[in-house]
Amino acid sequence: MSEFDHVHFLKTLSSEPGVYRMLDSDNQVIYVGKAKHLKKRVSSYFRSNITDSKTRVLVSNICNIEVTLTNTETEALLLENNLIKKYQPRYNILLRDDKSYPYILLTSHKHPRLAFHRGSRKIKGEYFGPFPSAGAVSESLRLMQKIFPVRQCEDAYYRARSRPCLQYQLKRCSAPCVNKVTDDDYSEQVDYVRKFLTGKSHEVIADLIKKMEAASLQLNFELAAKVRDQIMLLRKMQEQQSISGNFAEMDVVGFAHLNGLNGIHLLMIRDHKVLGSKTYFPKVPKDSSEQEILTSFLGQYYLAPGATGRIAKEIILPFEIEESGALGEALTQISERKVILKVVTRGERAQYLQLANKNALNSIAVKQSTQDSINKRYAQLKATLRLDDITRMECFDISHTMGENTVASCVVFDSQGPNTKEYRRYNVTGITGGDDYAAMEFALNKRYNKLVDEDKIPDVIFIDGGKGQLGRAEQYFSNWPHTKMPLLVGVAKGTSRKPGLETLLIDGGRKTIPMDSDAPALHLIQHIRDESHRFAIAGHRNKRQKQRTQSLLEEINGVGSKRRQTLLKYLGGMQGVKAANIEQLKKVPGISPDMAEKIFNHLHDKG
């Protein structure tokens, strides 16, 4: 590896704000940083008196540095976090939280729909959130359905209605689908929802009180009673959810460090209510300071693409960080409102901070306890299988019904436990139905035939089955082209198929591995086997259901693939198609009156 000529590079480096990317001999980005004064910041890495071991190791791996200039430090901060998200450099502190946050969506239809939403914002409408968990969204939707009769049904279901559904009978929807409510009255309820979700519940109650009083003066006591019930429900919900606090909107960031693990606990307060909380465990390079960890977390959490909605007006920090001013300016700029980051030592905010710190410490203890249990299982499994190390394990299972709709699953476990991102399913084709041995060979071929990265080769492969499946797997690996060879282990169920009575087979089933029923290593194997079984069955059921749904419509002459798709989409799946009458079927685009009658008669003749 050629040594990086930092002297020559620094002579040409600008003194303006910007972002720098450090690259290794493979041209991979290993660190991303930003600076108000690029030359000063980058020069600091090449001083002769660096005591920080992490920086020394980083510098020893630098082969090139790329620079992007920006107009301001705020722009540099935003670019830095985008690049960290993109490259995931190994010497940066990384917030690994790939799960997108759930939102409540209020669509822009003529009769807007309230819905749970996660992912890209392709649907037109207003997005409220983010919420800390899917459960928080579901609970909010359930409560709002009791108070505001705004529809939550799918569009296909809404369009196909010819009479009110059960939600109307329960007074949880005003049935705009069949004109049981005027457009103006429905819009009024939607406006109440909008105000409620933006933290203006007191304003909603004030509006409802005026409406109730007006209805009473007009002797419309039925409407007055209905509005009164709304007010009572709103007030009851406020009593249940409110906290004894004076702060309408803030995030409280707790921090804890224990036994080499760092935890950051975020407490979200909106509209004087604790909306939820969550603990994060960022990936931290060795010897990183607490200030570095917290700064990186705040940047990656709040400056991530699409994160504008999660920025609170006030962010309470557990300790001072140098970047608080620049970060506050960046958050103010992207949220288009003043955002303050500060440290508190007394009062109500300090009590919340103490609670957040306590939760961070507790979460670390729970995580380490779980990890200790996992480590114990792995250690015993390594000893049992006589392996120096186990960093990756995979398990295969086959699922079918009488040989039909065969699906193979492959689940992956690493040193942290299940690695669900690496799970794969394979639709098995080109074999005789019910031939599990051929299905196993098909799955192994799909999984490993085009394998290039040797790091993805598992140390152990578990085959859920007896000697036959294991023998077919060993036959496949007899022509293995790679240097690393996984250990193949068959997991055969006992005669009673009870957990703890499994037999572990190696060498084509000629040898067995004795293991006590209460051994931690066996519990780990059972966990892997059960995961592969669950994953295979779920895939098989989905495939079987899809085939049954399609085959019923395929039997109808004149209903091709496009019409099947249109019917299922418009009417909300096969259940909706079966429940539809002839008039509803006629409304589906591309379905003539004769065809609607033909479909209806066929489905109902089939029972």
SVG drawing of the C-alpha trace seen along z (x, -y; Angstrom):
<svg xmlns="http://www.w3.org/2000/svg" viewBox="-86 -30 92 74">
<polyline fill="none" stroke="black" stroke-width="0.4" points="0.0,0.0 1.5,-3.3 1.8,-6.0 -0.5,-9.0 1.4,-12.2 -0.5,-14.4 2.1,-17.3 1.4,-17.8 -2.3,-17.4 -2.6,-19.9 -0.7,-22.6 -3.6,-22.6 -6.5,-22.2 -9.0,-25.0 -9.7,-26.8 -13.5,-27.0 -16.2,-24.9 -16.8,-21.5 -16.8,-17.7 -13.9,-15.3 -14.0,-11.6 -11.0,-9.4 -10.4,-6.3 -8.4,-3.1 -6.3,-1.1 -9.5,0.5 -10.9,-3.0 -13.6,-2.4 -14.7,-5.3 -13.6,-4.6 -14.4,-8.0 -16.5,-11.0 -16.1,-14.3 -17.0,-18.0 -15.3,-21.2 -15.8,-24.9 -12.1,-25.3 -11.1,-22.3 -7.4,-22.9 -7.2,-23.2 -9.4,-20.2 -7.7,-17.8 -4.2,-19.0 -5.0,-17.9 -5.1,-14.3 -1.4,-14.4 0.2,-15.9 3.1,-14.0 1.8,-14.0 -1.6,-12.2 -2.4,-10.2 -5.8,-8.9 -5.3,-5.3 -8.5,-5.4 -7.2,-8.4 -3.7,-6.7 -5.3,-3.6 -7.6,-5.6 -4.6,-7.7 -2.5,-4.6 -5.3,-3.3 -5.7,-6.5 -4.6,-6.3 -6.6,-9.2 -8.8,-12.1 -11.7,-13.6 -13.1,-17.0 -16.4,-18.7 -16.7,-22.5 -19.9,-24.0 -21.1,-27.6 -21.7,-27.2 -21.0,-25.0 -24.7,-24.0 -24.5,-22.8 -21.4,-20.8 -23.3,-19.2 -26.2,-18.2 -23.9,-16.7 -21.8,-14.9 -24.8,-13.0 -26.1,-12.1 -22.7,-10.7 -22.4,-8.7 -25.8,-7.2 -24.7,-6.4 -21.3,-4.9 -21.6,-3.5 -17.8,-4.1 -16.2,-1.8 -14.5,-4.5 -17.6,-6.7 -20.1,-6.3 -23.2,-4.7 -26.8,-4.9 -28.2,-1.7 -31.9,-2.1 -33.1,-1.2 -36.7,-0.8 -38.7,-3.7 -40.9,-5.5 -44.7,-5.1 -46.9,-8.0 -50.6,-8.8 -51.7,-9.7 -54.7,-11.9 -55.3,-11.4 -56.3,-14.2 -59.4,-12.4 -62.8,-14.0 -63.6,-12.1 -60.1,-11.8 -59.1,-8.6 -57.1,-8.2 -54.5,-5.5 -51.3,-4.0 -48.3,-4.7 -44.7,-3.6 -42.2,-4.1 -41.9,-6.5 -44.5,-9.3 -45.9,-8.6 -49.6,-8.9 -50.9,-12.5 -52.0,-13.8 -50.8,-15.1 -48.4,-13.0 -48.5,-13.4 -45.7,-12.0 -43.4,-10.3 -44.5,-8.0 -42.0,-5.9 -43.8,-2.6 -46.5,-1.0 -48.5,-0.4 -48.6,-4.1 -50.1,-4.8 -52.6,-2.0 -53.7,-3.2 -54.1,-6.8 -56.1,-5.6 -58.4,-3.6 -59.0,-6.5 -59.7,-8.9 -62.1,-6.5 -64.2,-6.7 -64.2,-10.5 -64.1,-11.5 -66.3,-9.5 -63.7,-9.7 -63.3,-6.7 -60.2,-4.4 -61.2,-1.8 -59.2,-1.0 -60.1,-2.8 -61.2,0.4 -63.6,1.2 -64.9,-2.4 -65.7,-2.5 -67.5,0.8 -70.0,0.0 -73.7,-0.2 -74.8,-0.3 -73.2,-1.4 -70.8,1.1 -70.5,2.2 -68.3,-0.9 -71.3,-3.1 -73.5,-1.0 -70.9,-1.4 -70.9,-5.2 -67.2,-5.1 -67.7,-6.2 -70.2,-8.6 -70.5,-6.5 -69.5,-9.1 -69.3,-6.2 -73.1,-6.1 -73.8,-9.8 -75.0,-9.4 -73.2,-12.6 -72.9,-15.9 -69.5,-16.9 -69.4,-20.0 -70.1,-18.0 -67.5,-15.4 -64.9,-18.1 -65.6,-19.6 -64.7,-16.3 -61.6,-16.0 -60.6,-19.5 -61.0,-18.5 -58.7,-15.5 -56.1,-17.8 -56.2,-20.1 -56.1,-17.2 -53.0,-15.7 -51.2,-19.0 -51.6,-19.4 -54.6,-21.7 -57.0,-19.5 -58.0,-22.4 -59.0,-24.3 -61.1,-21.3 -62.9,-21.2 -63.6,-24.9 -65.1,-24.6 -67.2,-21.6 -68.6,-23.5 -69.7,-26.3 -71.3,-23.8 -73.1,-22.1 -74.5,-25.4 -75.7,-26.4 -77.4,-23.0 -79.2,-23.4 -80.4,-26.9 -81.9,-25.5 -83.5,-22.8 -81.5,-20.2 -80.9,-18.1 -79.9,-14.9 -76.9,-16.8 -76.1,-18.5 -76.0,-15.1 -73.7,-13.7 -71.3,-16.7 -71.4,-16.4 -70.3,-12.8 -67.4,-13.9 -66.3,-16.5 -66.5,-14.0 -64.4,-11.4 -61.8,-14.1 -61.5,-15.3 -61.3,-11.7 -58.5,-11.0 -56.6,-14.1 -56.9,-13.0 -55.6,-9.6 -52.6,-10.7 -51.6,-14.1 -48.6,-14.4 -48.1,-16.8 -45.9,-19.0 -45.8,-22.5 -43.9,-21.7 -45.9,-21.2 -43.1,-19.9 -39.6,-18.6 -37.3,-15.7 -35.2,-14.5 -32.0,-12.7 -30.6,-10.3 -27.2,-8.8 -25.5,-5.8 -22.3,-3.8 -21.9,-0.4 -19.4,2.4 -18.4,1.1 -21.9,0.5 -23.5,-2.9 -27.2,-3.6 -29.1,-6.7 -32.7,-6.9 -35.0,-9.4 -38.1,-10.6 -40.6,-12.3 -43.1,-14.8 -45.8,-16.3 -48.9,-18.4 -48.0,-17.9 -48.1,-14.1 -45.4,-11.5 -45.8,-10.2 -43.3,-7.4 -39.6,-6.5 -36.9,-4.4 -33.4,-3.4 -30.7,-3.3 -27.4,-1.5 -25.1,-3.1 -22.1,-1.2 -19.2,-2.9 -15.4,-2.6 -13.1,-1.9 -12.0,-4.9 -14.8,-7.2 -15.7,-9.9 -19.2,-10.5 -19.3,-13.9 -18.5,-12.2 -21.2,-9.5 -23.9,-12.0 -23.0,-14.4 -23.1,-11.7 -26.4,-10.3 -28.1,-13.7 -26.9,-14.5 -27.9,-11.1 -31.2,-11.0 -32.5,-14.5 -30.8,-15.2 -31.7,-11.9 -33.8,-12.3 -37.5,-12.7 -36.8,-13.3 -38.1,-16.9 -41.4,-15.8 -39.6,-14.4 -37.7,-17.6 -38.9,-19.0 -38.7,-22.8 -36.6,-22.0 -34.0,-19.2 -32.7,-18.5 -29.2,-17.1 -27.5,-15.1 -24.2,-17.1 -22.7,-19.9 -21.4,-19.2 -19.3,-21.6 -21.6,-21.1 -24.8,-22.3 -24.8,-25.7 -24.2,-24.5 -26.7,-21.6 -29.3,-24.0 -28.9,-26.2 -29.2,-23.2 -32.3,-22.0 -33.8,-25.5 -33.1,-25.7 -34.6,-22.4 -37.6,-22.6 -38.3,-26.3 -38.8,-27.1 -36.5,-27.9 -34.9,-24.8 -33.0,-25.0 -30.5,-22.4 -29.6,-22.8 -28.4,-21.2 -30.5,-21.6 -29.6,-20.9 -32.8,-21.8 -36.6,-21.9 -39.0,-19.7 -36.8,-19.2 -34.0,-17.9 -36.5,-15.3 -37.3,-14.1 -33.6,-14.0 -33.0,-11.9 -35.7,-9.5 -34.2,-9.3 -30.8,-8.5 -32.2,-5.8 -34.0,-4.2 -30.8,-4.3 -28.9,-2.5 -31.7,0.1 -31.9,0.8 -28.1,1.5 -28.4,3.9 -31.3,5.8 -29.4,5.9 -26.2,7.2 -28.1,9.8 -29.7,11.1 -26.3,10.9 -24.7,12.9 -27.3,15.6 -26.6,15.7 -22.8,15.8 -23.2,18.7 -25.2,20.6 -22.6,19.9 -19.7,20.8 -21.3,24.2 -22.2,24.8 -18.6,24.1 -17.3,26.6 -19.9,29.2 -19.2,28.9 -15.4,28.5 -15.2,25.3 -12.7,22.4 -15.4,19.8 -19.0,19.4 -19.8,16.1 -22.5,17.2 -25.0,20.0 -27.7,20.9 -30.6,23.3 -32.8,24.7 -36.3,26.1 -38.9,27.2 -42.7,26.7 -45.5,27.9 -49.0,29.5 -49.1,32.9 -46.3,31.9 -47.9,28.7 -46.6,25.0 -43.2,26.1 -41.3,23.4 -37.7,23.6 -36.5,21.2 -33.1,20.1 -32.6,18.2 -29.3,16.7 -28.0,16.2 -24.8,14.3 -23.1,13.5 -26.0,11.2 -28.8,13.8 -31.2,13.8 -30.2,11.6 -33.6,11.2 -32.2,9.0 -30.4,12.1 -33.4,14.4 -34.4,15.8 -37.3,17.9 -37.2,19.9 -40.2,21.1 -39.1,24.6 -39.8,25.6 -38.8,28.3 -39.0,31.2 -41.4,34.1 -44.0,32.9 -43.2,34.1 -39.5,34.9 -38.0,33.2 -34.5,34.3 -34.7,32.7 -36.2,29.6 -33.3,29.3 -30.8,29.6 -32.7,26.9 -32.6,24.5 -28.8,25.1 -28.1,24.5 -30.2,21.3 -28.4,20.1 -24.8,20.9 -24.4,21.4 -23.5,17.8 -21.9,17.0 -18.9,14.7 -18.3,13.1 -16.6,15.8 -17.5,13.8 -21.1,14.9 -20.1,18.6 -21.5,19.9 -19.5,21.8 -22.4,24.2 -25.4,25.2 -28.3,26.9 -30.6,29.1 -34.0,29.6 -34.5,33.3 -33.0,36.7 -30.3,38.7 -31.8,38.3 -31.8,34.5 -28.4,34.3 -27.0,36.8 -28.3,34.7 -26.7,31.6 -23.4,33.3 -23.6,34.5 -24.1,30.8 -21.1,29.7 -18.9,32.5 -17.9,30.1 -17.6,27.0 -15.3,24.5 -14.4,22.3 -11.7,22.7 -14.0,22.4 -16.2,25.4 -19.2,25.2 -20.0,27.9 -23.2,29.7 -25.5,30.7 -28.8,32.5 -31.5,31.8 -33.8,34.9 -36.9,34.8 -37.5,37.5 -40.2,40.1 -42.6,38.0 -41.5,34.8 -41.1,33.1 -38.5,30.3 -35.4,31.6 -35.5,35.0 -33.9,33.9 -31.0,35.9 -28.0,34.0 -26.5,35.8 -23.1,35.3 -21.1,37.3 -24.2,38.1 -26.0,39.4 -23.3,41.9 -22.5,40.1 -24.7,38.4 -23.8,35.5 -25.0,36.3 -26.6,33.3 -28.6,32.9 -32.2,31.7 -31.6,28.7 -28.3,27.7 -28.1,24.0 -26.5,25.0 -29.5,27.2 -31.8,24.3 -29.9,22.2 -30.3,25.0 -34.0,25.3 -34.3,21.5 -32.7,21.6 -34.7,24.7 -38.0,23.1 -37.2,19.9 -36.5,21.7 -39.7,23.7 -41.8,20.6 -40.3,18.7 -40.9,21.6 -44.5,22.2 -45.3,18.4 -44.0,18.4 -45.9,21.6 -49.2,20.3 -48.9,17.0 -48.2,18.9 -51.0,21.4 -53.5,18.6 -52.4,16.6 -52.8,19.7 -56.3,20.4 -57.4,16.9 -56.2,16.7 -57.4,20.2 -61.0,19.5 -61.1,16.5 -59.0,18.3 -61.9,20.7 -64.1,18.0 -64.0,17.8 -63.1,14.2 -61.5,13.1 -57.8,12.8 -54.9,11.7 -55.6,8.0 -59.2,8.3 -58.3,10.5 -55.8,7.9 -58.4,5.1 -61.1,7.1 -58.8,7.9 -57.5,4.4 -60.8,2.6 -62.8,4.8 -60.0,5.3 -59.0,8.9 -60.8,12.2 -63.0,11.7 -64.3,8.4 -64.9,10.0 -66.9,12.8 -68.9,10.4 -69.7,8.1 -73.1,8.2 -73.7,7.8 -74.2,4.0 -70.9,3.6 -69.1,5.9 -70.4,3.7 -68.6,0.7 -65.2,2.3 -63.4,0.8 -63.5,3.2 -66.3,5.4 -69.5,5.3 -73.0,6.1 -72.9,9.5 -69.4,10.2 -70.4,9.0 -73.4,11.5 -71.2,14.3 -68.6,13.7 -71.2,13.5 -73.0,16.7 -69.7,18.6 -68.4,17.6 -71.7,18.3 -72.2,21.6 -68.8,22.6 -70.1,21.8"/>
</svg>
